[in-house]
Each structure stands twice: as C-alpha cells, then as structure tokens.
Amino acid sequence: MRVGVEFLKGHGTENDFVVLPDPDGVLDLTESRVRALCDRQRGLGADGVLRVVRPDFVPDAASAEKSTSGGPWFMDYRNADGSIAEMCGNGVRVFVRYLVEAGLMPAGEFTIGTRAGERHVVAHPDGTVTVDMGRALVTGTGTATVGGSAFGGVAVDVGNPHLACVTETPVAELDLHVPPGHDPVLFPHGVNVEFVNVLGDGALRMRVHERGVGETRSCGTGTVAAVASWLYGTGQRTGKATVDVLGGQVSVVIEEETSTLTGPAVLVARGELDQAWWDAL
C-alpha cells in the first residue's frame, strides 16, 4: 500500500532537484508544495522540482510539446520559489537519467518535451547526458549591477532569458546573495544573470544568479548563454568551450541553429514523502 508521494533527489554539477514521478498527472503540485520541497530546512532542499509526466496531462504546455513528436515524457519544471520555468539544462540531464534508470526510456537518443520546446537528448553509458538546447539567440545587450558596480552583458535567449556578463573581475569576488540589478524593461519577467571569466581559449569560469532561486552551483542554460556571450564578444557565431561552475564542469557547443550541453547527471536518493506532510501543504 502506498503511504506517501514517491520522490527522487538528483543533481547535475550540483544544481540539485527533487524528481516527482507523476505519469498520469495526479499530483496537485502547488506553489506552496514546491517551496516546501525545495526549502533546505523544512523540506528536502533543492534548486527546483522536476515533475515526470506524460504531455497529455500538462494543460499549459504548448501544442507542439504535447504532440507525440515531443516524445512520451514532459519535463514540468518549477523553480524553488514555486514559479514555472521554461527550461533547465541541468534539470533535463537529471530528468533523462531518471527516465533511463527507471526503464521508461532506453539509453541512447530520444526526445522529451519542455515548455521551451522539444529537446533531443543522448544518454551516454558513462552517466553523462548531452542535451540539444536549441538555438542560443543573442537579443541585445544590457547591464547588471552588483554591489554598486555595473557589468555589461549580452542578452541571450536559451528558451529562458539570460544576461551573460564577461568580465575581468574575478567572479569569486562577487557577492551574489541578493539578485543583481537589471533593466526591467529589457527583462520584464526577470532574468538569469551570469558572470563569466575567460580562463583561456575555449575555457570559461562562471557564477550564476537564477531568477526565482538565487545563486546556484550550476545552471545549464546559463552555461550555454555564457559561451554564446563570449563568442559574441570575440566576433564569432559558432564555437565550443568548457565551463567551470561551482559544482563541476560542462561542455557547450554553439552552432548556427542550435547548441548542445554535455555534463554529468547523478541520482543520489529515493523515497516517499510523508502523506500527512504533503496534505498539510
């Protein structure tokens, strides 16, 4: 007899997530439940929640994502504050790792649905996952402010909004405990802000403040935005780089019409949420 809500905990370069298997869409995943799950004192603790659901049970997903061409599984992603987000590159890798480990999809190549569109993925034998992140679209420039200092950046759309700032200021010195300032006209729905150091040709270091979350150990779409911003600043439209984040390293390739992200995905725990705790929320 089931006595609680099934969950798993996983991370991609220490960007961590609660995974909720919900194939038939029966869970009422409210903002208060997401916030409690992600709270590191009163819940499991995570940067976000990944609901594993069939696309027909996601009423707010676009018709393209609900079609069979999007694959049999949809990644319903929520930020730690309970808000719905379009896409999460590290989350996709953890999502894919769960599908393979659970026997819901075979290792190798397949497609999943996200609110940012279909994502083609490759689950490799060593546990790493490559995700087709779609086109990294440079949409303009902007400025982020931290501690009274301004940092010029490049606005990049990777299915969600980013402002990636390549700077000579060591990123380790920045105080990201509060959200960096940004132009609300340019980013009316908020923005993920990356600060990027160039370590060498094709080697970057990044810290990120994610909207609705705060500073995280990693951000998959953010690493793509970081590489796109670096390439833009050097006059290049395509290229590749490794990106060191607080939680490890990933590899990014930027092409004319798409981009890919490759990195680890780790499942660390599984269990059941107490039903009374869940109901009380």
C-alpha positions in Angstrom: 0.0 0.0 0.0 1.4 3.4 -1.0 1.8 5.6 2.1 3.3 8.7 0.5 4.4 10.6 -2.6 7.3 9.0 -4.4 10.4 11.2 -4.9 14.0 11.1 -6.0 16.8 13.5 -5.4 19.5 14.2 -8.0 21.9 16.8 -9.3 23.7 18.0 -12.4 27.0 19.6 -11.5 25.5 20.2 -8.0 22.4 22.1 -9.4 20.0 19.9 -7.4 16.4 18.8 -8.0 13.6 16.9 -6.5 12.1 14.5 -9.1 8.5 13.6 -8.8 7.3 10.7 -10.9 3.7 11.5 -11.9 3.0 9.9 -15.3 -0.8 10.4 -15.1 -0.7 13.9 -13.7 -2.5 13.2 -10.5 -0.3 15.3 -8.2 -1.5 18.8 -7.3 1.9 20.5 -7.5 1.1 23.8 -5.9 3.5 26.7 -5.4 3.4 26.1 -1.6 4.3 22.4 -2.1 7.2 23.3 -4.4 8.6 25.9 -2.0 8.4 23.4 0.9 10.1 20.7 -1.1 12.9 23.0 -2.0 13.4 24.5 1.4 16.6 23.2 2.9 15.4 23.5 6.5 11.8 22.3 6.3 11.8 20.1 3.2 14.2 18.0 1.1 16.1 21.0 -0.2 16.6 21.7 -3.9 17.1 24.4 -6.6 13.9 23.2 -8.3 11.3 20.4 -8.9 11.1 18.1 -11.9 7.7 16.5 -12.4 7.9 13.5 -14.7 4.5 13.5 -16.5 3.0 12.4 -19.8 2.5 15.5 -22.1 -1.3 15.0 -22.4 -1.6 15.8 -18.6 0.1 19.2 -18.9 -2.7 21.7 -19.8 -0.5 24.8 -20.1 2.1 23.2 -22.4 2.1 24.3 -26.0 0.5 22.0 -28.6 3.9 21.3 -30.1 5.2 20.0 -26.8 2.0 17.9 -26.3 2.3 16.2 -29.6 3.7 12.7 -29.9 6.7 14.1 -31.8 7.8 15.6 -28.5 8.2 12.1 -27.0 6.2 10.3 -24.3 7.5 12.4 -21.4 7.3 16.1 -20.5 9.6 17.9 -18.0 7.3 20.0 -15.9 9.9 22.2 -14.2 9.4 24.5 -11.2 11.8 27.0 -9.7 12.4 26.8 -5.9 10.0 29.7 -5.3 7.2 27.7 -7.0 7.2 29.6 -10.3 7.0 27.7 -13.6 10.1 27.9 -15.8 10.5 27.2 -19.5 13.7 25.2 -19.4 16.6 23.9 -17.3 19.6 22.3 -18.9 20.9 20.6 -15.7 17.4 19.6 -14.9 17.0 17.9 -18.3 20.0 15.8 -17.7 18.7 14.6 -14.3 15.3 14.1 -15.8 16.8 11.9 -18.6 18.9 10.0 -16.2 15.7 9.1 -14.2 13.9 8.0 -17.3 16.7 5.6 -18.2 17.3 4.3 -14.7 13.5 3.7 -14.3 13.3 1.8 -17.5 10.9 4.4 -19.0 13.2 5.1 -21.9 16.2 3.2 -23.3 19.7 4.6 -23.1 20.8 6.4 -26.2 19.0 9.0 -28.2 15.4 10.2 -27.7 13.3 13.3 -27.4 11.4 14.9 -24.4 9.0 17.8 -24.2 9.7 21.1 -22.3 8.0 24.4 -22.2 10.8 25.8 -24.3 10.1 23.2 -27.0 11.2 19.6 -27.8 14.7 18.6 -26.6 16.7 15.9 -28.3 18.9 14.1 -25.8 21.6 11.4 -25.7 22.0 9.3 -22.5 25.6 8.1 -22.6 26.8 4.8 -21.0 29.1 6.7 -18.5 26.1 8.5 -17.0 26.6 11.8 -18.7 23.9 13.3 -20.9 24.0 15.5 -24.0 21.1 17.9 -24.5 20.2 19.7 -27.7 19.5 23.1 -26.1 18.1 24.8 -29.2 19.3 28.0 -30.6 21.1 30.4 -28.3 19.7 33.6 -29.6 21.5 36.9 -28.9 18.8 39.5 -28.5 20.8 42.6 -27.4 22.9 44.0 -24.6 22.3 45.1 -21.1 23.8 45.9 -17.7 23.8 44.0 -14.4 24.7 45.7 -11.2 26.3 44.0 -8.1 27.4 46.0 -5.0 27.1 49.3 -6.9 29.3 48.1 -9.8 27.9 47.8 -13.3 28.7 44.9 -15.6 28.0 45.0 -19.3 26.4 41.8 -20.6 24.8 40.1 -23.6 21.2 39.2 -23.6 20.8 35.6 -24.7 17.5 33.6 -25.1 18.0 29.9 -24.5 14.3 29.2 -24.1 14.6 31.3 -21.0 16.1 34.8 -20.6 19.8 35.4 -19.6 22.2 38.3 -19.3 25.7 36.9 -19.5 28.4 39.3 -18.4 32.0 38.5 -19.4 34.2 40.4 -17.0 37.9 40.7 -15.9 36.7 41.0 -12.3 37.3 37.6 -10.7 33.8 36.0 -10.3 34.8 34.5 -6.9 34.9 38.1 -5.5 31.2 38.9 -6.4 28.5 39.0 -3.7 25.5 37.2 -5.2 23.5 36.9 -2.0 21.0 39.4 -3.4 19.7 39.5 -7.0 21.8 41.5 -9.4 20.1 44.7 -10.7 18.9 44.6 -14.2 16.7 46.6 -16.7 13.1 45.6 -16.0 12.1 46.9 -19.4 14.5 44.6 -21.2 13.6 41.7 -18.9 10.0 42.2 -17.7 9.7 38.7 -16.3 13.1 38.6 -14.6 16.4 37.2 -15.9 19.1 34.7 -15.0 22.4 36.6 -14.7 25.8 35.0 -15.4 29.2 36.5 -14.6 32.0 34.9 -16.7 35.8 34.9 -16.6 37.8 33.7 -19.6 40.5 31.3 -18.4 41.9 30.6 -21.9 40.8 29.8 -25.4 37.7 27.7 -25.1 37.8 27.7 -21.3 35.4 29.7 -19.1 34.5 30.1 -15.4 31.0 31.1 -14.4 28.8 32.1 -11.4 25.1 32.5 -11.8 22.1 34.0 -10.0 19.0 32.4 -11.2 15.6 34.1 -11.1 13.3 32.6 -8.6 16.1 30.6 -7.0 19.2 32.7 -6.1 22.8 31.7 -6.7 23.1 28.1 -7.7 26.0 25.7 -8.0 25.4 25.5 -11.8 22.9 26.5 -14.5 22.7 24.5 -17.7 21.1 27.2 -19.9 23.4 29.7 -18.2 26.5 27.9 -19.4 25.1 28.0 -22.9 24.4 31.7 -22.6 27.9 32.2 -21.1 29.6 30.6 -24.2 27.3 32.4 -26.6 28.2 35.8 -24.9 31.9 35.0 -25.0 31.7 34.1 -28.7 29.7 37.2 -29.5 32.3 39.4 -27.8 35.0 37.8 -29.9 33.1 38.3 -33.2 32.4 34.5 -33.5 29.0 33.0 -34.2 29.9 29.3 -33.5 32.4 27.6 -31.3 32.8 25.4 -28.2 34.1 25.8 -24.7 34.3 24.1 -21.3 32.6 26.0 -18.5 33.7 25.6 -14.9 30.9 26.2 -12.4 30.9 25.9 -8.6 29.6 22.3 -9.0 31.9 21.0 -11.7 32.4 21.3 -15.4 30.3 21.0 -18.5 31.0 21.2 -22.3 29.0 23.5 -24.6 28.9 23.7 -28.4 27.3 26.6 -30.2 26.2 26.1 -33.8 24.3 28.4 -36.2 20.9 26.9 -35.4 21.3 25.0 -32.2 23.5 24.4 -29.2 24.4 21.3 -27.1 25.3 20.9 -23.5 27.0 17.8 -22.1 27.6 17.0 -18.5 27.0 14.6 -15.6 23.7 13.6 -14.1 23.5 11.9 -10.7 20.7 10.3 -8.8 21.5 10.3 -5.1 18.4 9.2 -3.1 14.8 8.0 -3.5 11.9 7.5 -1.1 8.4 8.6 -0.1 7.2 12.0 1.2 5.0 11.7 4.3 1.4 11.9 3.1 0.3 14.0 6.0 3.1 16.5 5.4 2.1 16.7 1.7 -1.6 17.1 2.5 -0.9 19.8 5.1 0.7 22.0 2.4 
